Amino acid sequence: MVLEQIAGITGILFSPLAIFAPYISITIFALILSGSIYGLNRIVVKREVVLSIKSRLEEVREKLTAAQKDNKKDEMQKHMQEMMKINSEYMKHSSKAMIIPLALAFLFLPWITYTYTGAVAQLPFALPYVGAALTGIYWYILVALAAG
């Protein structure tokens, strides 16, 4: 029920794509969605912050390795705690990059499922578990992977 409503709303937005053949409109849709995800990730995830966190993590890792070589257990424990703190900060920033595609997929992929039923593209070879005739969602996945 909810997915049908979402598909109806996004159908209004992407209805101009319906004039093309299904494989072309899904290709255009995949390129638009991939570009949107890339652009939103560039805006939301600050690259400078992530790079500084990675460099701090590398510094702490080097200190930890030195403490391990000298067999200083107190310093090792201190560096491990610092490393865990920095790693959780890194995960917080990188999780933003995972949430955006999931949210956009939840909003826009039902449109493909409800609009294009049956085979939309015929490949000259068979893919494992999928076959040569691709449904709309499989064609989207293939194009989105190729688009990056």
Secondary structure, DSSP 8 states (H G I E B T S, - for coil): -HHHHHHHHHHHHHGGGGGS-HHHHHHHHHHHHHHHHHHHHHHHS-HHHHHHHHHHHHHHHHHHHHHHHHT-HHHHHHHHHHHHHHHHHHHHHHHHHHHHHHHHHHHHHHHHHHH--SEEEEEEEEETTTEEEEEHHHHHHHHHHHH-
